Structures are given as C-alpha cells and as structure tokens.
Amino acid sequence: MSTIKAYAVMEAGGKLEPFEYEPGPLADHDVEIDVDYCGICHSDLSMINNEWGATQYPFVPGHEVAGRINSVGKHVSHLKVGDRVGLGWHSGYCNTCNTCLEGDHNLCASAQGTLFGRHGGFADRVRAQATSVVALPDALSSEKAGPLFCGGVTVYNPMKQFDLKPTAKVAVIGIGGLGHMALKFLNAWGCEVTAFTSTEAKRAEALELGAHHTLNSRDDEALKGAANSFDLILSTVNVNLNWESYVQTLKAKGRLHFLGAVLEPIQLSVFSLMGAQRSVSSSPVGSPSTIAQMLEFAARHKIEPEVEVFDFKDVNAAIDRLENGSPRFRVVLKN
C-alpha cells in the first residue's frame, strides 16, 4: 500500500507542513477513503494547540471528511469501492458493549476518536472502521457534506434524543459554525426558532438562516421579557455566560442543553431549576444511525452548511481564517 500524504503539526501551536506515513495493511473491518473535502472545526484547533492535553505529535487534524471509498476490508459488506461517504468525530467503536448494541455508538466508552491515537483527514486518504463511515445521499454535495458529520449531527442529535416536537419553541445561543446549522435544522423541523444575537448585523443574518425571531443577549430587559418562553435552548458557544439569565427564559420543564465545550464550571441556582422542573444537559456527536438519519433529513430539506473553501495547499491560511477571522460559517479544505 502506498504512502499516505498528509499535513501535520510537529508541536503545539505549530504550522501544518507536508507529512507522509505508511498506513500498513488494511484491517478486515476497515475502509480507506480518498479524501475529496475535509472541514476544519474548532476541535481541530484545540488539538493542534494541545488545549486538552491529549495531542500526540506529529498530529494530522481533520474529522469532517467527505470522499470516496477506494478499498474495503474483507469483512466489510455494507460499503463498496466508489461509494461517496463521510467520516466524523469517531473512527471506530467496540461494537459489543450494551451502548453499541443499543445503537448509541457515540457513547461507547471504547470509541476511537478520529483525532486521537490516529491520523485524521487532512490528507489524500484516511482510514476508519467501516461502522463509523456513513454513505452520502445523492442530493448532498461532497463540498458541503463534511461539516454535517460534526457540527451538523451535534445540533441534530438532541432534537432526536429528546423527541423534540415540531410545535416546540427553541432558542439558539451562538450563531456560528454550529449555531447557523441549528437554525436551519430547527426551522425545517417545524419549530418556532429564536436566535440570541448581540448586533443588528447578526440579527439580520440569523433571520436569513432560519430564525423567526431574535433576542438581544446584551439587553437585560429583553431577556427578562422573554421569561418562561422556550421549551429548549441550545448553547453552541464555548465561553462562560450568565447562564442564570438564560434559564429564566425556559418554560416549566424546559431544558438548557450544552453543545459547545465550556471549559469553566457552570454557575446555576438549583432553585431556578427546581421550581419549574427545568433541566440542564449536554450531548456529543451522534451515532452512525443518527448521522444517516440527519443526512437524509438534510437532503430532503436542502439543508447545507455555509462554507468557505480553501485548497489543501493553503491549509495554514485556512486555519488562520478560522482562528483569527470570521468565516461564514465553516471552513472546508479541497483536495
């Protein structure tokens, strides 16, 4: 098998540079994918900079892959050479624990992260266990499919897990890489959608993306006026906010759900939860079956992320755009 050509960082905070490695024989339950596109996520930046203390160098980022199967292991039967597929946050599961057997592969304690202990999708090819690879519907473009395998399923998963009703009133905090997809999915789901925004420009943008209403998150009076309004709030930000003020906007039995990884402790009063039986929760990306369902829903409703495309050779400029710019809304690399 020929060498895989990739882009890797050699130390925390370093620049990506050409890197090659020998993948070895293809495992019986694995597939190899020719990478056509790979999205860049903030998690890639966190791993590049070793913010979570788990990065092993040389490190090849990339967990939002869209491409084509070029070879399959001898025990793979549901995918074939030439299939258009995607690969997300996980590259394998134990497939034998109760969690996997119940269909919640994304919660498997032994799940293998695409960015952990292996090389990711900033490459001409990438390998993964076939269970973690999902076929793309014909109606979805490969150029825009990659971010759906991370950000897209992250916002879709709680809609499925909590049996969200189309009559629900839902608000979204943070209209960025995750949040803009949340607005699109929730609107197509049938919900009444509100975006928490901080500027007039973001307000107009949120309405274009699918929000029916906006609330100025910097206006204390506006937040007070929205008391007892929402069945669900999805937070997609990774910074600490005055969560108590958002909890007060939930209806009785409403839920504040975290999708962004806030590193600081969450400060909340139990009484604001207890009195109205409100909940606080969080979830990761979805299982392969949830990803497949999400892709079908996206194809049916013509939902796709807004992307800016860079050639792979310009990977450092693409990283800089995400880290220091304001992309609208996802950055994608093209092979």
N, C-alpha and C positions, 0 to 999 in steps of 0.2 A: 504494500500500500504506500502511495506517495506521501511526501511530507505535507503537512497542513501549514499553510501560510496565514499568519495572523498579525494582529497588532497587540503589543503587550506593554505594560509598565513594569519597570525593574525595581522601583522603590516607591514608597508612599509619596504621593503628590507629583510623581514623575510624569514626563511626557510619554505618550504612546509611540512606540517605534516598531519597525518590522521585526517579526519573530517567527521562527519555524519550529515545529516539533513533530516527532514521529508518533502517530496515534496507536500503533500496534495493531494486532488483528482485531477485526470487528467482532464484538461479543454476540453470542447467539440470539439474545433478546434485544439487541440494539439496532439502530439505523444510523446511517450517515446522511447528512443533509448538505447539499450545495446551497450556501447562503446567498440569496439574492438581495435581501434587505435585512438590516438589524437596527431596531430602535435604540435610543440612548435614554436611560432612566436615571433619576437622581440616585437610585440604589447603586448604579454603576459608579457614579462619582464618589459615593460613600466608600465603596470597596477600593477604588483607585487610591483614595486618600487614607485608607485603613481606619476609618472613623469608628468602625465596630470592632476593631482589634482581631479580625478573623481573616485578613487577606494574606495569601501566600504568593510570593513573587518568584519568578515572573508571573504576572497576572494578566490574563486575556479577558476583558469585560464582555458584556453582551448577553442579554437574556430576553430579547424581543425579536426572535428570528422568524423570518418568512423565507422559504426556499423550496427546494425540490429534492425528493429522496433520490440518492444516487446508488445506494446499496442497502440491503437488509440482512440481518442475521438469519440463520437457518430456522429459528423458531418464531419468526415474525410472519404473521399471516394476514393481518388487517391493513397493512400498508404495502405498497409496491413501488418499484423504481418508477420515477417520473411523477409521482403524486406531489401536488402542491401542499405544503404543510407549514405549521408553525410550532415553535418551541418557546416556552416561557420560563418562569422562575425556577421550576423543578425539572430535573433531567432524569429522575428515576424514583421509584418507591419500592418498599419491601414486597408489596402485593400480597402479603399473607396475614398481616395483623387485622384485628377487628375493624379498625378505622378504614383501612384499604378495602376490606371485603364489604363494608357498608357503603362504599362509593366515595368516602371522604379522603381520597388520596392526599390532598393538600394538607391534611392534618396528621399524616403519618409521621411518627416520631423518628423514623429512619429515612425520611425523604431526602433525596440528594439534590442540593441546590445547584443550579447551572453555574453559579459564580463561586461555589465552594468546593475545593478539592479537585477541580477540573478546569479546563479552558473553555471559555464562552464563545459567543457568536461574532466577535469582531475578527472574522476570519473568512477564508474562502469556503471552509467546510467545518461542520461541527457534528459531534456525535451525542446520542442520548438513547436511553431506554425507550423502546417503541411505545410503551404505555403512556409516556409523558408527551408524546408527539401527536398533534391533532390535525386532521385534514382540513384544508380551507375550502369553504363553499365557492363555487364558480363565480358567484356575484361579487365576491370580495377581492379587491386588488391587493397584490402582494406588497406593493409600495406602502400601503396604509394598514396592513394587517398586523405587523409586528407589535405595535403598542397595545393592540387589543389583548395580547397574550399576557400582559402585565397590568397596565393601568385599566384596560377595558374590563377584564374579568374581576379586578379588585373592586370596582364600583358596582358591577353586576351581581357579584356573589351575595351581598347582604339582601338584595332585592329578592333573590331566590330563597336564601336561608330563612328569612323572616316572613315569607309568604306575603310580600308587600301587595296591598290591594291597589287596583288602579284608581280608586277613589281617595287614596291617601294624599295628605298634604306633606310635602317633603321639601326640606331646605338643604342647601349645599354650602359649606364653608370652604373657600379657596377655589377660584375658577382658573385653574392652571392645567397642568398635564393630566391629572386625574379628574379634577372638577369639571372641565369642559365636556369630558365624556359622560360624566354623571348626569349633566343637564340633558344631554341627548338621549341617553337611555331612559331616564325618568319620564321625559316628555313622551317618548314613544310608548312607554309602559301605560300611559294614561293618567299619571299623577298630576296634581297641581304643584308646580315647581317654583320655588323661590331661591334666588341666589343672594347670599350675603356678599355685598361688594363695598368698596371703600372710595371709589371715584366715579365720576359721571361717565368716563370712557369705558370703565369696566362694566358699568350698568348697561350701556347700550350693547356691548359685546355679549353680555350674559343673555340678554333678551334675544339676540340673534341666534344664540346657540341652543335655545330651547326653554329658558326660564320664562315663566308667565309673569313673575313679579321679582322685584329686588328689594333688599333692605340694606340701608347704610350701616355697616357694622361699627362705624365710629360715632354713630348717633345714639346716645344712651336713651333718649326719649323714644326713638323709633323702635329700639329693642323692647323697651317697656310696653310700648303699644302693641307689640306682637305677642304678648304673653298668652300662653295656652293655645298656640296656633298650629303647631306641627306634630304630626304623627312620628316623623323620623327626621333627624338631622344627620347628614353625612359630613364628617370633617375630613378634608383631604390635605390639610396643612401639617407641617412638621415643626411648628413653633407653638409655644405656650400662649394661650389666650385666657381671657376672663370667662372660663367655662360656665361659671355660675349664671352669668347673664344669658348664655345660650340655653341652659337647662330650663330657665324660666319661660322660654318661648315654646317649650314642649307641652302638648296636651297631656291629660291624665293617661297613663300607660305609654307615654311617648318614649322614644329611645334616642340617645345621643351615641352615634356609632363612629368609632375612630378608624380611618383608613390610612391617614398619614402617621408616620412614626414620630411622635413627640417624645423627645428624649428626657425631658424633665418630668417629675411627678405631677399627676393631675390633681388639682386642688378643687374639691367639691364638698358642699354641705350634704350630709346624709339626709337632713330634714327636707331639703328641696326635692330629693328623690322619693323619700318615704311618703310624704304627704299626698303625692299624686301617683304613686306607684310607677315612677319613671325608672328607666334603666340606662346603664352605660355599658357599652360593649365594643368589641373590635373584631376584625377578621383579616385573614391573609388573602392571598390569591385563591382561585377556585380549583376544584378538581378537574381532571381531563373531561369528565362528562359535563361539568358546568361550563367549561371553556367551549365545548362543542355546542351546547345549547346557546351560549352567549353569541357565538359566531353566526349561528342560524338566525337568531333574533336580529343581529346587526345587519345581516344580508337582507332579511325580509323588510326591514325598515330603513334600509340605506343609511345606516349609521357608520361613520368612519371618523377617526381622529383627524384633527387638523395637523398637518406635518410640514416641516421644512427638511428638504432632502440635501444631503452632502455626499460627495463621492468618498469612498473609504480612504483614499489617499489624503483627504482633507480632514481626517478624523480628529486631529488636535484642534482645528478651527471649530469643528462641530461640538467638541467638548467645551471649548471656551464659550461658545454661543449659549449652551445650556447653563453653564456655571455662572457666567457674568452678564449674559444678555437677557432678553425677554422673548424667547421663542413663542410662536403661536402655532401649536402649543406643545408639540412633540418634535424632537429631532430624530431623523432617520438617516442611516448610512446606506449607500447603494453600492453594490459590488459591480 
